[in-house]
């Protein structure tokens, strides 16, 4: 998180908004004291199309080994 004084925030608002869109939060100060915070709003999540997801998973081949065996082989082989 970065801090910007009010005068700089006014002069460079577009650049600050670009930084916020990139995931950074920016505190705005007046006379050295924080008065506001710019932060990105959460974007709405797209709903999952259950039909398409089912169609995708129906085409997948089952795994040859169980998940426990896979994790065990990764752990024993130091591949993690």
PyMOL commands that set and color helices and strands:
alter all, ss='L'
color gray80, all
select helices_A, chain A and resi 6-11+13-21+50-58+67-76
alter helices_A, ss='H'
color red, helices_A
select strands_A, chain A and resi 2-5+26-30+33-38
alter strands_A, ss='S'
color yellow, strands_A
deselect
rebuild
show_as cartoon
